[in-house]
C-alpha cells in the first residue's frame, strides 16, 4: 500500500493528488440522504479543503460502526496481513477520490455510502492477498457478488469477544466454535441480514438501502432470519448470546 493517513484524524492532504478539487456540496455529511450530484474537477483549494473536511466528518461520525463492519467481514485468511485500520484508511482515500473525481454520489445515507466503499476495499484486499498470489491461504471464497458477506468465523470471534458474563467468558474458545457452527447452519442471506441488523446494528432503513429492497421487505427478512437463528441457538443452549 502507498503512504496513507492515520485513521483519526482523517487528513488526506499529504496522500492525495491536489490537481483537482470538487466544488461545495449542497448537503452536510450528517444529512440523511446524499444529493445525486456530479462533482466537477476544479482548481480551488478552498473547495478542496471543504470537501476534505466533509469526508473527515463523515468518517469521524461513522468510524466505530465502520470498524465493526470490517471486523465482522474481514476474512480469516486476511487477518494476519491486514487490520481494520488498514481497510479504513484505504476506504477514506477512495471516498475522497470518488468525490473529487466526478463520480455521482448515490441516493443513500452517508453511512451506507461509506459502507459500500469499505466493502470495495475488503474485496480489493482479498484479491490482492488471497487470489493473485500463489500462497496456501486456506479456503477460497466467491467474490463474484458485489458484497463481501459477513464471515461466520469472524462474526463468532467478534461476538464472543464481547461477552462480559464471567461464566460465558471462561468458555470463549468453546463458544466461538459452537457459534460459528450455528451461523453456518443458516442460509447466506439469513446470515447477511442478521449481521446487518443485529450485529452491525444498522437500522431497518439503512439495511433496506444496502440490500436495495423496500423497508418492509428488509423487516420481514430480518424477523424470519432471527427466528431461525434463535431455534438453532436454543438447540445448543446458546440463546442468551442474542440478548
C-alpha positions in Angstrom: 0.0 0.0 0.0 1.0 3.6 -0.5 1.5 6.0 2.4 -1.9 6.7 3.9 -3.3 9.0 6.5 -3.7 7.7 10.1 -7.3 6.6 10.9 -8.0 9.7 13.1 -7.9 12.4 12.1 -8.6 11.5 8.5 -6.4 14.0 6.6 -5.6 13.1 3.1 -3.9 16.3 2.2 -0.4 14.6 2.1 -1.6 11.5 0.4 -3.9 12.7 -2.4 -3.1 14.5 -5.6 -4.0 18.1 -5.3 -4.6 18.7 -9.1 -8.4 18.6 -8.9 -10.9 19.5 -6.3 -14.7 19.2 -6.0 -17.0 22.2 -5.5 -19.0 22.6 -2.4 -21.7 20.0 -1.8 -25.3 21.0 -1.2 -25.6 18.6 1.7 -23.9 18.2 5.0 -22.2 14.9 5.9 -24.8 14.3 8.6 -27.7 14.7 6.2 -30.0 11.7 5.9 -29.6 11.5 2.1 -26.9 12.4 -0.3 -27.9 14.5 -3.3 -27.4 12.9 -6.6 -24.7 15.2 -7.8 -21.6 15.0 -10.1 -18.6 16.9 -8.8 -16.8 18.9 -11.4 -13.0 18.9 -11.2 -11.8 22.5 -10.4 -8.6 24.0 -9.1 -10.0 25.7 -6.0 -8.0 24.9 -2.8 -10.8 26.3 -0.5 -13.4 24.0 -2.1 -10.9 21.1 -2.0 -10.3 21.8 1.8 -14.1 21.9 2.3 -14.5 18.5 0.6 -11.8 17.0 2.8 -13.4 18.4 5.9 -16.7 16.9 5.0 -15.1 13.5 4.4 -13.3 13.8 7.7 -16.5 14.5 9.5 -18.3 11.6 7.8 -15.6 9.2 8.8 -15.4 10.6 12.4 -19.2 10.2 12.8 -19.3 6.6 11.5 -15.8 5.3 12.4 -16.9 2.9 15.1 -19.7 1.4 13.0 -17.4 1.0 10.1 -14.7 -0.7 12.2 -17.4 -3.1 13.5 -18.4 -3.8 9.9 -14.8 -4.6 9.0 -14.2 -6.9 12.0 -17.2 -8.9 11.0 -16.4 -9.1 7.3 -12.6 -9.4 7.3 -12.0 -12.9 6.1 -9.9 -15.1 8.4 -7.2 -15.5 5.7 -6.6 -11.8 5.8 -6.3 -11.3 9.5 -2.5 -11.9 9.6 -1.9 -9.5 6.7 -4.4 -6.7 7.2 -6.1 -5.0 10.2 -9.3 -2.9 10.3 -7.5 0.4 10.3 -5.7 -0.6 7.1 -9.1 -1.1 5.4 -10.5 2.1 6.9 -7.5 4.2 5.6 -7.9 2.9 2.1 -11.6 3.5 2.2 -11.0 7.1 3.2 -8.7 7.7 0.3 -11.1 6.0 -2.1 -14.1 8.0 -0.8 -12.2 11.3 -1.3 -11.0 10.2 -4.8 -14.6 9.4 -5.9 -15.9 12.8 -4.6 -13.3 14.9 -6.3 -13.1 12.7 -9.4 -16.6 13.5 -10.7 -18.4 10.3 -9.6 -22.0 10.7 -8.8 -22.9 10.2 -5.1 -25.7 7.7 -4.7 -29.1 8.5 -3.1 -28.3 6.7 0.1 -27.4 7.7 3.6 -23.8 8.7 4.3 -23.2 5.6 6.4 -24.4 3.2 3.6 -22.3 5.1 1.0 -19.2 4.7 3.2 -20.0 1.0 3.8 -20.2 0.4 0.1 -16.7 1.9 -0.3 -15.4 -0.1 2.7 -16.8 -3.3 1.1 -14.9 -2.4 -2.1 -11.7 -2.2 -0.2 -12.4 -5.6 1.6 -12.8 -7.2 -1.8 -9.6 -5.5 -3.1 -7.6 -6.7 -0.1 -8.9 -10.2 -0.6 -8.0 -10.3 -4.3 -4.6 -8.8 -3.5 -3.5 -11.3 -0.8 -5.7 -14.4 -1.4 -6.3 -14.7 -5.1 -3.5 -13.1 -7.1 -0.6 -14.7 -5.1 0.1 -18.4 -5.2 0.1 -19.0 -1.5 -1.5 -21.5 0.7 -4.1 -19.3 2.4 -6.7 -21.9 3.0 -10.2 -21.9 1.5 -11.2 -19.8 -1.4 -14.4 -17.8 -1.3 -16.5 -16.4 -4.1 -16.3 -12.7 -4.5 -18.3 -12.5 -7.8 -21.1 -10.9 -5.8 -20.8 -7.1 -5.2 -20.6 -7.6 -1.4 -18.1 -9.2 0.9 -20.5 -11.0 3.2 -20.1 -11.4 6.9 -17.9 -14.3 7.7 -19.1 -16.9 10.3 -15.7 -17.3 11.9 -15.1 -13.6 12.1 -18.6 -13.0 13.5 -18.2 -15.6 16.2 -14.8 -14.3 17.3 -16.2 -10.8 17.4 -19.3 -11.6 19.3 -17.7 -14.0 21.8 -15.0 -11.4 22.4 -17.7 -9.0 23.6 -19.0 -11.3 26.3 -19.0 -9.9 29.8 -20.7 -12.7 31.8 -17.9 -14.5 33.7 -19.4 -17.9 33.1 -19.6 -17.4 29.4 -16.3 -15.5 29.1 -14.5 -18.5 30.6 -15.7 -20.6 27.7 -14.7 -18.3 24.9 -12.8 -20.9 22.8 -15.7 -23.4 23.0 -18.4 -20.8 22.4 -16.5 -19.4 19.4 -16.6 -22.8 17.7 -20.2 -23.5 18.6 -21.4 -20.1 17.5 -19.6 -20.4 14.2 -21.3 -23.8 13.6 -24.7 -22.3 14.4 -24.1 -19.4 11.9 -23.0 -21.9 9.2 -26.4 -23.7 9.6 -28.1 -20.6 8.3 -28.6 -19.7 4.6 -26.1 -17.0 3.5 -29.0 -14.5 3.0 -30.2 -15.1 6.6 -26.7 -14.6 7.9 -26.3 -11.4 6.0 -29.4 -9.7 7.2 -28.7 -10.8 10.8 -25.3 -9.3 10.6 -26.6 -6.1 9.2 -29.4 -5.6 11.7 -28.3 -7.4 14.8 -24.5 -7.5 14.8 -23.6 -4.4 12.8 -26.6 -2.5 14.3 -28.0 -0.9 11.1 -31.5 0.5 11.2 -34.1 -1.2 9.1 -34.0 1.7 6.7 -30.2 1.5 6.3 -30.4 -2.3 5.9 -33.0 -1.8 3.1 -30.8 0.8 1.4 -27.8 -1.5 1.5 -29.7 -4.5 0.2 -31.6 -2.4 -2.3 -35.0 -3.6 -1.1 -38.1 -2.0 0.3 -38.0 -1.4 4.1 -41.0 -3.7 4.7 -39.1 -6.5 2.8 -36.0 -5.9 4.9 -38.0 -6.1 8.1 -39.7 -9.4 7.1 -36.4 -10.9 6.1 -34.8 -9.9 9.4 -37.6 -11.2 11.6 -37.6 -14.5 9.7 -33.8 -14.9 9.9 -33.8 -14.0 13.6 -36.5 -16.6 14.4 -34.4 -19.3 12.6 -31.3 -18.3 14.4 -33.0 -18.4 17.8 -34.1 -22.0 17.1 -30.6 -23.0 16.2 -29.1 -21.3 19.3 -31.7 -22.8 21.6 -30.8 -26.3 20.4 -27.2 -25.6 21.5 -28.4 -23.8 24.7 -26.8 -20.6 23.4 -29.8 -18.4 23.0 -28.6 -15.9 25.7 -26.0 -14.8 23.2 -28.7 -12.9 21.3 -29.7 -10.9 24.4 
